[in-house]
Amino acid sequence: MSKIAAFYYTQSGQGLNILRSVCRPLEDAGHQVVYKAIVPETEFPFPWTADAFFQTFPESYGGVACSLRSIDLSDVEDAAQVIVEYPVWFLSPSIPTHGFFQTPAIRQFLKDKNIITIGNCRNMWVKAHTAVNEYITGCGGKPAGSIVLQDRHHNLISVITIVRWLIHGHKEKKGLFPAAGVSPEDIASAAVFGRIINEAILSGDFSGQLQQKLIQNGAIRYKPSIVFIEKTGYRIFGLWLKFILRKGDDDGKKRAFRLKLFKYYLFAVLYLVSPVGMVIFYLTYPFRYKTIQKDKRKQCYLLFFSMGHPKNKKLSGN
């Protein structure tokens, strides 16, 4: 049986619940799963204030790490596999996730190890997924599989519920609005991914077949219209980052006004502009079909494309 190092960052507990669901079949199969929390030296608040939440935008989007408490690796040096759970902030990995992957000791530890990632988000994951994959390959790790769990409710509904949860601490269903975050049903059903990972451990095969099986069982849900909005938003976020950082990259008071403008912009875009963008997307969908299918294959099998995996040509031709 194998030893598995399972790293995670969570504020609300959702990320750890997802990780435990995936790992439960591995533990039942006799593997030793060692859970390792990623903890900032100065922890971020939860629930957030709106100002504190938007203050994290420049660092999240810009890939700026925070200082982390030291993670003891002595009991996982002999781990055969690694699982990393991460949340998405502002279309990017969270600041503590940046800190984790930028820590020299962690980078050395991940080198040459098989690494499976588990992202959790509202509904936009592509850019964060790309960044995490680049971190892994950049430190010499071996991407072995990727899972992304997300809120399945309508884009405009989930904006309201996530704000209620992150800012006001109300996750539960209320009136016409569903509960926020990844549903308990999806968290529980994530155990199927653990069974698939167990098969890969027993066979010793961490090739593209593992990712293919994960995807066949719903590990990644690619929604073309949401990806279209995300990619457009990500480009515009870059312009906002430059605008905000002109007031300083570490002084919250100096950049507070520009971040407030960004906040108003974000909600205006979500509720006024994105519906128009959706209409444009669906009107042009027939002309985009081939490009969308190509991008879907690229994103779902991104781990193996970036590695130059021998199965790439076969997968990209499907």
N, C-alpha and C positions, 0 to 999 in steps of 0.2 A: 504494500500500500504506500501511497505517496504522502508527502507533507506539502501543504499548500499555504502560501502566505497570502492573506486576504487583506488588502489595504482599503481604507474607506475614509471619506470625509462626509459628515452629515451634521446638520443643525437641528432638524426636526425629528430625526430618527428614521425618516423614510428610506434614505440610502442604505442604512444598516439593515432594515427590514428586507429590502430587496436582496441585498448581499446574502443574508442568512437564508432566504428562500432558495436562492440558487445553490448555496453550499450545502443545504440540508441533505440532499441525496448523496453528496460526496461524503459527508460524515456518516450517513447510514451505511455507505458502502465500505466504511472502515478507514477512509483517508483522514489524516490529521489536518484540520483547518485551523490555522493560527490567525486570529483577527488582530489587525493593527490599525488603530485610529490615527488619522492625520489631524493634528491639533495645532492651531495657530498659537504663537506666543501670546498674542492679544486676540482673544476670541471675538468673532463678529456677533452682533446682537441677534437674537431671535425671540419674539418677532422684532422686525426692523422698525426704525422710523423711516419715513420716506426719504429724508435727507441723507441718512446713513446709507441706505440702500443705493441711492444714485451716486453717492460718493465712490462706490466701488466700480463704477463703469469704466473709468480710464484704465485702472489697473487690470480689471478682468479682460477687457478687450485688448489692451496693450501687452498682455502677458507678463505683468510685473508681479513677482512673487512676494509673499509675506514671509516673515520669520516663523518657523515652526518649532515646536518642542521636539527634542531629539527622539527619534524612533529607534528603539532597541531592536537590532537585527540579529542578535546573537543566537536566538532560538529558531531563526528561519534561514540561516546561511545555507543549510542543506536542503531547502525547499526545492522541489523539482518543478513546481508550477507557481505562477503568481496570478492573482486576480486583483484588479484595481477598480474600485467603484468611484465615480465622480459625478457631481452635479454640474449643470450648465448655468452660467450667469452671463447675461447679455450676449448670447450667441457664442460664448467662449467657455473654456473650462473655468471653474471657480478659482479665485485667487489662491486658496490653499492647495488646489490641485496643481497650479503653476509652481507653487513652492515645493511640493512633493517632487515633481519631475525635474526641478532645477537644483535639488540638493545633491551635492557631489557623492555622498555616501550612498544615496538611493540610486543614482545613475550607475554607480559601480556595481551595486547589488543586482540591478535589473539586467546587466549585460549578459547576453547569451541565454537568458531564461525565457521560457514560453510564457507569454503574458496575455491574459484574457481581460477585456475591459467591459465594465457595466456602467453605462451612462443613464442618468435619469433627468428629465426635463419637462417643461410644459408641452411643447410640441416641435421645437426647432433644435436640431441636434447636429446637423451636417458639419458646420464649421468647427464646433467643439470636438467632434469625432475626428476630424482631420488633424486638429492641433494635437490631440492626445496621441494619435498614430505617429505624428512626426516626432513627438517627444520619445516614443518608444524606439523607433528606428534610429533616432539620433544618438541614443545611449547604447546602441548595440543589442537591444532586446529583440526577441522574436515574437512578433504579433501572431497570436494563435486563434483569436476569435473575438467577436464584438457583439455586445447586447445593448440595446437602448430601450428603456421603458419610458412611456410618456403619458400625459393626460390625453384621453381620447375624445374629450368633449370639443365642441365647436370652438374655433379659434377665438372669437369675440367673447364667448361665454367663459372660457378658461382664463382670459385676461382678468375678468372680474373676480373669479374665484381665487386666483393665485394672489391677487392684491389683498383680498380679505384675509388670506392665510398668512402671507409674508409680513404684512404691515399691521394687521389687527389680531392675528393669532386665531382666526376662526376658520378651521378646516372643514367642519361638518356641513352637511347639506342644510340649506335654508331656503324655504319657500320654493321658488321655481329654479333656484340655482343648485347644482349638484355639489358634492363634496370636492374639494380641491385636490390636485395632485394625482399621482398614479393610483388607480383603484385597488382596493384590497384584493379583488378577484385577479387582477393582473399580477399583483405581487405574489399571491399564492401560486398562480399557474407558472411563475418563473422557475419553479422547481424542475420543470421539464428540461430547462437548459442545463441544470446540474446533472441530470441523467445523461444527457448527450456528452457533456464534458467528461463524465466518468468513463464513458465508452472510449473516448479519445485517450484518456490516461491508461486504460487497460491495454489498448492496442498500441500505444506509443505513437499514434499517428496524429500529429498536429498540423497537417497540411491543410490546403484549402477545403478539404472535405468536411472538416469540423465547422468552418464558417458556413458552408453550404447547408449542412444539417441544421445549424442554428437558425438560419434564415428561413428554411422550410417550415420551421416550427414557430415563426413569428418573432424572432429575436430583433429584427429591424423592420420597421414599417415606414416605407418611403411614400410620402404624400406629395406628388409633384407640385400642386398649387402652394402648399406650405413651404416647400423648398424654394420655389420661385420668390416668395415674399422674403424668406430668410436671406437668400443671396443678395437680393436688392437692398435689404436693410443692412446687411453686413458691410456693403460698400459705402453706404451713407454714414454708418457708424464711424468709419475711418475718417470722414470729413469732420464729424463732430469731435472726434478725439483730438485732432489737430487744433480745432477751435478752442476746446476746453484747456488743453495743455499750454496754450499761450499765456494762461494765467498762473501757470505753475503746476508741477507734477506731484507736489507733496503738501500743498497748503490748501486745506479744505475751504477756508474762509475766502481766499482770493478767487477760487474757481466756483464758488457756490452759486453765483448768479447764472453763470453759463450752464451749469448742471441743471438748474431749475428750468432754463429754456429748453434744454434737452428733454427733460421730463414732460413738459407740455407738448413738445414736438412728438414725442413717442406716442402719447395717448391720442393725439390728433391723427397721426398716421394710422394707428391701429383701427380707429373707429370711423375716420372719414376717407382716408386714402386707400387703405387695404381692400375694402369692398370693391372699389373701382378697379384696383389691380387684379382682383380675382376675376372680374368680368373680362378684362383684357386678356388674362391668361387663358380662360376657357374659349374666348373667341379665336385666339391664335393657336389653340392646342393642336389642331390637325397639322399645322405647319411645324410644330415643335416636337411632334411625337418621336421621331427617330433620335433627336437630341436628348429628349427626356429619358428614353430607354437606355441610351448610352450612359447618361449620367447616373441613372439608377444602378446600373451594374457597377459603375465606378465607385459609388458611395457605399454600396452594400458589401463589395469585395475590396474596399479601399486598402485594408490591411495587406492584402496579398499583391495588389498592384504596386504599392510602394516598395515591397520587398523584391519585386521581380520574380514572383513565384512562378514555377514552371507551368502551373495550370492556368495562368492568366489568359493566354490566347484562347483557350477553350472556353473559359468563362465569359470573356468579352464577346465571343461570337454567338452566345445563346440568345 
